[in-house]
Amino acid sequence: MDSWRVAVLGDGGVGKTALAVQFTLNCFVGEHNTCLASRLALRTIIIAPPSCRGWFFKDTVPIAVKDAYRKQLVVDKRMCFVEVIDTAGQEEYATLRDQWVREGQGFILVYSIASRATFERLDVFRQAMLKVKRQKPVFMLVGNKCDKQYEREVSRDEGLALARSFGCDFLETSAKTAVNVERLFVDLVRLLRQTKQQEQGMQGPPRPPKDKEKRKGGKCIIM
């Protein structure tokens, strides 16, 4: 069974936690239920490095939190294990964000269709991926909160155009109504598998193992 670690990146309030919880637990947590979501996750507490301090109270130490949600998923009749890393609300820690990007194998860039500001900041997170990952990262662009049609500030065509410029796939989702949430992770797992197969193909077929001991030539006996 293959396993994949997926990091969800985007501005605060776009629904990163809600997407992770909807995918793994099949329930919706809104902006006021993030504490509940954190208790359901595997939580890692990270002390921010000195470079991140100073903007806070003088003698306090900012703490960054990384939540991880896990689920087994069947994609194309093959079982896989997906761990979703949620860095909710911690985007101001650029150094720590780089660490989370380094841990990820696949990525989801999320914005809210009801907030143009979150859409315009997506390239910040894309550049973070490109800076940390040596090879081209596997990622998808997601316009979340598509249930808020009357509050829409970013059109679907704009999302598609940005995805084309990024060279990635695009989906609109709703963590609240579960629209396209499972499809998002299924599509991403397919992309990760395809990329892995291509990389293995470039390396060529595995070499046959060498015999540790060479066969000794037999002696001919004349009777």
Residue pairs with C-beta under 8 A, 6 or more apart in sequence:
1 72
1 78
1 79
1 80
1 81
2 78
2 80
2 81
2 193
3 80
3 81
3 82
3 83
4 80
4 81
4 82
4 83
4 105
4 106
4 188
4 189
4 192
5 83
5 85
5 103
5 104
5 105
5 106
6 82
6 83
6 84
6 85
6 104
6 105
6 106
6 107
6 108
6 185
6 188
7 85
7 87
7 100
7 101
7 103
7 104
7 106
7 107
7 108
8 16
8 19
8 20
8 84
8 85
8 86
8 87
8 107
8 108
8 110
9 16
9 87
9 91
9 97
9 101
9 107
9 108
9 109
9 110
9 125
9 128
9 129
10 16
10 91
10 108
10 109
10 110
10 111
10 118
10 122
10 125
11 91
11 111
11 112
11 115
11 117
11 118
11 121
12 88
12 89
12 91
13 31
13 112
13 115
13 118
14 110
14 111
14 112
14 115
14 118
14 144
14 145
15 110
15 112
15 144
15 145
15 175
16 86
16 87
16 88
16 110
17 29
17 34
17 37
17 67
17 86
17 88
18 28
18 29
18 30
18 37
18 144
18 175
18 176
19 108
19 110
19 142
19 144
19 173
19 175
19 181
19 184
20 37
20 41
20 67
20 69
20 84
20 86
21 27
21 28
21 29
21 37
21 40
21 69
21 175
22 28
22 175
22 178
22 181
23 69
23 71
23 82
23 84
23 181
23 182
23 184
23 185
24 69
24 70
24 71
24 84
25 40
25 69
26 178
28 175
28 176
28 178
29 36
29 37
30 176
34 88
34 89
37 67
38 65
38 67
40 69
41 67
41 68
41 69
41 86
42 67
42 68
42 69
42 70
43 65
43 66
43 67
43 68
44 65
44 66
44 67
44 68
45 63
45 64
45 65
46 63
46 64
46 65
46 66
46 96
47 61
47 63
47 64
48 61
48 62
48 63
48 64
48 93
48 96
49 95
49 96
51 95
52 62
52 64
52 92
52 93
52 95
52 96
53 61
53 62
56 62
62 93
64 87
64 90
64 93
64 96
65 88
65 89
65 90
66 85
66 86
66 87
66 90
66 100
67 85
67 86
67 88
68 83
68 84
68 85
68 86
69 83
69 84
69 86
70 81
70 82
70 83
70 84
71 81
71 82
71 84
72 79
72 80
72 81
72 82
73 79
73 80
73 81
73 82
73 182
73 185
73 186
73 189
74 80
75 186
75 189
75 190
75 193
76 190
80 189
82 185
82 189
84 185
85 100
85 103
85 104
87 96
87 97
87 100
90 96
90 97
91 97
91 125
94 128
97 128
98 128
98 131
98 132
101 107
101 128
101 129
101 132
101 133
102 132
102 133
104 137
105 138
105 192
106 137
106 138
106 139
106 188
106 189
106 191
106 192
107 129
107 137
107 138
107 139
107 140
108 139
108 140
108 142
108 184
108 188
109 122
109 125
109 126
109 139
109 140
109 141
109 142
109 166
109 168
110 142
110 144
111 118
111 119
111 121
111 122
111 142
111 143
111 144
111 154
111 159
112 118
112 119
112 143
112 144
112 145
112 148
112 154
113 119
113 143
113 144
113 145
113 146
113 148
113 152
113 153
113 154
113 159
113 172
114 145
114 148
114 151
114 152
114 153
115 153
115 154
116 153
116 154
119 143
119 153
119 154
119 158
119 159
119 162
122 141
122 162
126 139
126 166
129 137
129 139
130 137
138 188
138 191
138 192
138 195
139 166
139 168
139 188
140 168
140 169
140 170
140 171
140 184
140 187
140 188
140 191
141 159
141 162
141 163
141 166
141 168
141 169
141 170
141 171
142 170
142 171
142 172
142 173
142 184
143 154
143 156
143 159
143 170
143 171
143 172
143 173
144 172
144 173
144 174
144 175
145 151
145 174
145 175
145 176
146 172
146 173
146 174
146 179
146 180
147 174
147 176
147 177
147 179
156 172
159 170
159 172
160 170
162 170
163 169
163 170
169 187
169 191
171 180
171 183
171 184
171 187
172 179
172 180
173 179
173 180
173 181
173 184
174 180
174 181
175 181
